[in-house]
Amino acid sequence: MAPKGLARIKSALWGNDPKDASLLMKLDLTILPYFSIIWFLFGLSRSSYSTAYISGMKDDLNFQGKDFNYLNTAYYVVYAVCQMPGTSLLTVAPPKYVFVTANVAWSVLTLITFKMNHVWQIILLNALEGGFSAIAYVGAHFIYASWYKKSELGTRAAVFVNFGHLGSMSGGWIQAGLIKSLAGKTGLPAWRWIFIIVSLITIPTAIFGWVVIPGLPSHRTAWYLTEEEKEHAATRLGQPKKVSWDRTVFRRVLLSWQFWLLPTIFMLYSLAIQMELNNVFPLWLASRGYTVVQQNNYPTGIYASAIVGTIFYSVLSDKIQSRWQCSLAIGFTFVIGSAILIANPAADSAHFFAFYLLGSTYAPQALWYSWMADVTAHDFQLRAITTGFMNSFDFAFVTWWPLVFYPVTDAPNFRKGYIASIVTGSLILPLVLLIAYLEKKGLRKGELGRRFDEVENEDEIEDRESEEQDLNSRTISGPDK
C-alpha cells in the first residue's frame, strides 16, 4: 500500500497528534483486543445454552415447562447482583487480578457443564458463571472510558460489543457444525462438545489478559507504554472533579440524575429487545417447518444486523460527538419492528425483515455506555457505580420479564411480548430527549466534564478550548433547539 494510503488509515484510526496516535495504537493492540475476545467468548457461551437447548439438551436432560426460562433467570440474578461490586472493585484493586481471576473461574465452570446430567445442575452452574462473568461487560466499559476520549470511545465500545455479537453468531455456526461432525464422537452428543470448546479457548485469553491489562491511566503501570505515554494518558482526558471514596459518595450518586436516568433507559432497551432473545426466532422457525440446522443458522443474521447497527451509530456519534440523535433512531426502530411482529403477517419474509431490522437495536450496548461515560466523567465514583448499576438495574426486570411476556409455552406467537416491546421501545423516546437536555444544561453550567489542571503548552490549551467550543455548539443545537 502506498505511503499516502497508510497515512490516511493511521489518521482515520488514531488522529494526527503524534502523542495521541502512539498511545492509541498501543491501546488498540492490547486492551481493545483483550476485552473484545473476552466478550466474544461471553457471546459464544451464552448462545451455547440456546443452541444446545434446541439441539438435544432439552430432551437429554428432560427440560420441562419453563425450565429454560428459569436457567436464564438464575444466571441473570447472580449476574446483576455482582455488577456494582465488580466495577467498584476496579477502583481499589489492580484490574489485572480482577479480570484474570474471573476469566479462569468462568472457564472452569463452563468445562464442568458438559458433564452435567440434571437440569438443576445446569441451572446452578449457570448461576455461578453469571457471578464471574458479570465483570466482563461493565468492567470493559469502565476501563475503556478511563483511557479513551469522547471522540474515540464510541467506536472502541462498538468494536468490543460487536465481538460479543460475533460470538453469538459463532455459537449457532459451531453448534450446527457439531451436529454434523461430532455428534456421538467419544460417546458425547453434539451439544456437550461446545462447552468443552468454549472452556479450552478461554484459558489462553486469560493469559493474554495477565500480560496486557494496564490498570487505570493514573496507575502508570502499563509496561508497554513509555514514561511520556504514561504521563500523557494520565492527563489527556483531564481529571474527574470528584475522585475519592468519602462520606459524600452515596449522596453524590443517589442525588444525581445520571444514576437514575441512564440505568432506566438501558432497562427499557433490555426489555424492548427481548423478542430477539429467549429463542423467539428459532421457535418461530421451528413452527414454520425449518430444519434444526436452519434454526441454528438463520438467527445469526440478527447479530450481523447488530454489528452493522452498532458500528454505524457508534462511529456517527463519535464523529458528531453527540449521542442523542442516534438514540432516537433506535427508539423508532423498536416501534417499527415490534409493530410488524404484532401484525403477524402471513409472509415469512416479513418476520425475517422485522427480526433482522430489530437486530440493529443492539447498538445501545456501545452507544449508551459511551453516553453514560460522557455525562459521568466529572465524578470517578459516580462513573464506577453507575457503570455497574446500569447493567444490573435492568436485570431486576429482565429476570422475570421473559417468564411473563416470553414463556416458551407461548411459542411460536409471542404477541403479548411484542406488545410489551413496542410500549417499552416507545418510552425510550422521551427519556432520550430528557437526558440530552440535562447534558446540555450541565455542560453550560460547567457541572459536567473533567478539569484540566496540567496542560503542557499553549497549543494544547488552544486545541482543548477549540474542542470544547465545538462540543458546546453541537450540544446547544440539541433536541430542544
N, C-alpha and C positions, 0 to 999 in steps of 0.2 A: 504494500500500500504506500502511496506517495506520502512524503513528509507532511504536506499540507492536509491530507486526509486524516492522518494520525493526530495532527494538531487540532483539527476540528472535533474529533472524537473526544480527545482529552479535555478540550474546552467545554464540550457539552456535558461531560461526566463530572468534571472536577473544577470547572471555572478557570479564570485567567490569573487569579492571585497565586503566585508560586508557593507561598506558605500554606494556603488552603489546599492547593492541589496535591502537594506532597503528603499532607496529613490525611486527606480524604482517600487518596489512593491506597494507603496502608489500612485504613479502617475498612474500606470496601473489599479488601482482600483477607480480612481477619474476622472482625465481629459480624460483618454482614453475612458472609457465607456460613459462619458457625451457627448463628441463630436461625438462619434460613433452613439449614439442613435439619436442625432440631425440630423446627416447625413442620418440615416435610415429613419427618418420621412421626410426628404427632398426627398429622392428617392421615398418613398411612395406617397408623394404629387405630384411629377412630373409625375409619372406613372399613377396617378389617372386621369389626364386630357386625356391621351391617351386611357386608358381603358374605361373611361366614354364616350369618343367620339364615339367609335365603339360599345358601349353598350346602346345607347339610347339618349345621349345628342345631338348628331348631328341632329336627327330628332325632338326631343322635342323643341330645341331652333332654329331650322331651319338654321343650318350652311350651307353656300353656297360657292362654288368655293374654294378659298384659305383661307377661314376664319380661319381654324385650323392653317395654317401656320402663319397667322397674330397674332393669340393668342400667339404662341411661340415667335414670333418676338418681340412683345410688352414686354413680360417677359424678354427676353434676353437683350433688350436695357437698361431697367432700372437696371437690374442685373449687367450689365457690367459697367454702369456709377458709381454705388455705391461701386465697388470693392476697388479701390485705396483709396478713402476717409475712407472706413471701416478699412482697415489694418493700415493706418496711424493713425487713431484714437486710435488704440490699443497701440500705443507707448506713448500716452499722457494721456489717460483716463483709469480707472480701467476696465480691460476686463470683470469683472463680470457684471457691469452695461450695457456694450455694448451688450453682448450676450443675457442676460436675457430680456432686452427691445426688442431686435429684435425677440426673440422667442415668446414673448407674442403677439406682433403686428402681426406676421406671423400667429399665431393660430387664432386670431380673424378674419383676412381676409379670412382664409380657411373656417371658420364656416359660414361666410356671403355668401360664394359662393354657398352653397346648396340652397339658396333662390332665386337665380337669374333666370330671365325668358327671358333675351335677350342676344344675342351674344356680343353686345358691353359692357354689364355689366360684363360678364365673362372676356373679354379681359382687361378691366380696372382694375378689382380686381387682375387679374393675374399679371399685370404690377406692381401694388403696392406691391404685395407679393414678386416680384423679388427684389425690393429695400431692404426689410427687411431680405430676405434670403441670400443676397449677402455675408454677413459676415460669414455665416456658414462654407463654404468650405475654403476660403482663410484664414479666421481667425483661424480656427483649425490648418491649416498647419503652420501658423506663431507661434502659441503657442507651438505646438509640437517641432518645430525647436529651440525654446528657452529653452526647458527642456531636450531634448534627444540628445545624441551624434550621430556621423555619423554611428557608428556600430549598433545603436539602432533605428534610425529614420525611415528607410525604412520599417521595419517590423511593427512599430506602424502606420505609414501612410497607410500601406496596410490594417490593421485591420479597421481603420477609413473609408477608401474608400469602403471596402467590405460591411460595414453596409449599405452604400448607395445602393449597388447592391442588398442586401437582401431586402431593402425597395422597390426597383423597382420590384423585383420578387414578393414580397408580394402584391404589388398593383394589379397585374394580378390575383393572387390567391383569394384575398379578393373580387375583383370585380366579379370573377367567382362564388364565394360563395354567394355573394349578389344577383346575377341574379337568383340563385336557391331558396334562402331562404327569402329574404327581399323585393323582387320586389312587389310594391303595398302596402306594410305594412304602415299603417297610411297615406295612400294616396301618399306616396313618391315612385318614381321609384328607382331602384337599384343604378343608377349612382349618385344620390344625397346623398345616405347614406354614401358613402366613404368620402366625405368632412366633414361630421359630425364626423365620427370616427377619422380621422386624427387630427382634431382640438382638440377633447377631450383628446387624448393621448399626445398632445404636452404640455399642461399646467403642469402636474406633472414633465416633463422633465425640464422645466424652473425652477421649484422649486429646483430640484436636482442640477442644474447648479449654482443657487444662493449660495448653500451650499459648492460646491466643487471647483469652478473655482478659481485657486490660484493667478492669476495675472502673472507677469513675475518673474523669479528667483531673479532678483535684488531688487524686491519689498520686499521680505522676509515676506510675509503676509499670507502664507498658514497655516491655524490654525492646520492642521493635521500633519505638519512636526515639528520635534524637532528643537531647535535652531541650533544644529550641522548639521542637514539635510538641513536646510535653507542655512547655510553658504556653505555647500558642493555643493548644487545645484547652488549657485551663482558663484562658482569658477571652477567647474569641466570641463565645456566646454571651459574655457578661456574667455577672454573679446574681443569684437569687437574692431578693431583699430580706427574706427570712430563711435562715439556714440551720437553726438549732432546734433540738427536741427540748422544749421547756414547757412551763405551765400554760403557755398561751396556745400551744399546738391545737388542742381539741376545740378551743373556742374559735381559732382562726379557720379550722377546717369545717366545723359544723355550721358556722355562720356564713360560709362562702356560698355563692350561687353555683360555682363550678362543681362543688362536691355533690350537689343535688341534681342539677340540670343535665350535666354530661352523662352520668350513670342512668338517668331517667330516659334520655333519648336513645341511649345504647340498649336499654332494656326493651323499649318499643321496637327497635330494629330486630332484636333477638327473637321477639315474639312474632313479628311480622314474617320473618324468614323461615318459620317452622315448616312451611309447606315444601321447602327444599330439603328438609331433614326427615327423620322418623320413617325412612323408607317409603315415603309417599309416592314418589315417582316409580320406583321399582314395583311396588304393589299394584299401581295402576297398569304398568306394563304387563304384569302377570295376568291381570284381569282381561287384557286385550289379546292374550294368547302368545305373547312374545316369549322366546326361549330363555332359559336361565342365563346363558351367556349374554344375550341381548339385555336382560335385566341388569347385568353387571356392567355392561359396556355403555349403553345409551345414557345413563345418568352422569357419566363422566363429562358429557357436553356441558352440564351445568357449571362444572368447575372451569372449563375452558372459557365460558362466558364470564365467570367470576374473575378470571385472570385479566381478561380484556378490560372489563369494567373497572377493576381496581387500579390497573396501570393508567387508564385514561383519566379517571377522576383524580388520582393522586398527583400525577405529573402536571395536570392542568392546575390543580390547587396550589402546587409549589410555584408554578410559573406566575400566577396572578397573586400569590401569597394571600390567599383568602379561601376559606373552606365552605362558606355558606351556600354559594351558588350551586356547587356540585351536590351538596347535601339536599337541596330542594329537588334536584333532578332525580335523586334516588328515592325520595318520598313519593314523587309522582309515578315512578316505575312500579312501586309496590301497589299503588292504586290500580294501575292499568293491568298488571299481570294477575292480581287477585280477582279482578272483575271478570277476566276471561275464564278463570277456573270456576268461579261461581256460576257463570252461564253454562258451563259443562257442554261445550259444543260437541256435535257428533263426530266431527273430523279429528282424527288422531293428530294431524298436523297442527291444529290449534293448541292442543295440550303441549306438544313439543315446543311450540313457539313460546307459550306462557312460561313453562319451566325454564327454558334457556334464557328468556328475557329477564326473569327474576334472578337468575344466576348473577347478573351484573350488580345486584343489590348486596352482594357480599363486600362491596367496596368500603363500607364504614369501618371494617376491621382495621384498615390502614388509615383512612381519611379522618375518622373521628378520634382516634387515638392521637393523631398528629394535631388535631384541633384542640384536644384536651391539653397536650403539652404546650401549645401556644398560649393558652389562657391561664396556665398554672405555673409558667416559667418563673414567676416572681417569688414563689414560695416552695422551697425544696420539699418540706414535709407534706404540704398540700398536694404536690405533684405525685409523691410516692403513694400516699394514702388513696388519692382519687384514682390513680392508675389501677390499684388493686380493687377498689370498690366498684369501679366502672364495669369490671368484668365479673364481679361476684353479685352485685345487686340484681342483675338480670337473671342470674341463676335462682334467685329467690322465687322467680316466676317460672322460669324455664323448667325447673324440676317437676312442677305439677301441671304446667300448661298442656304438654302433649297428652297427658293422661285424660284430660277433659276434652280437648279440641282435636287431637290427632291419635286416638287409640287405634291400634292395629285392627281392632274389631270393626272399625268403620270402613275399612278398605272395600272397594277402591275409590269411593267418592267421599272425600273429607270435606263436605260442604260447610259444616259449622266451623271447621278450621279455616277454610278460605275466607269466610265472613269475618272471623276474628282477625285475620291478617289484613284485610282491607281497612278495618277500623284502626288497628294499631299503626298501620302504614300511614293513614291519613293524619293521625295525631302527631306524627313526626314533623309535618309541615309547619305548624305554628311554633313548635319548640325551636326549630332551626332559626326562624326569624327572631325569636326572643334571645337566643344565645348570641346571634350576630349583633343585635342591638346592645346587649350588655358588654360584649367585647369592644365594640366601638366606643362606648361610654367609658369603659375602664382605660382604654388607651388614651383617650382625650384627657382624662384626669391624671394620667401618669400612674395609675394604680396597678396596671399590668405591665409585663415586660421586665427584663433584667436591668441591673445597673452596671455601668462600665466605669470602674474605679481606676483601671490601669490601661491607658492607651499609649502605644509607643511613639507615635508621631502624628503630625498634622494630617498627613494623607489618610491615615486610618480614621481620624476624627471626621474628616470630610466624607469618607466613604460611608461611615456608620450613620452620620446625620442624613446623608442623601437617601440611604436605605430606609431610615425611619420615616422621612418625609414621604417617600414613595408609598410605604406601607400605610401611613395615615391617610393619604389621599385616596388609596384604594378602599380603605375601610370606611371612610366617611361617605363614600358613594355607595353605601351598603343598602340593605333592603328597605330602609325607611326614608330613602332619599326623597 
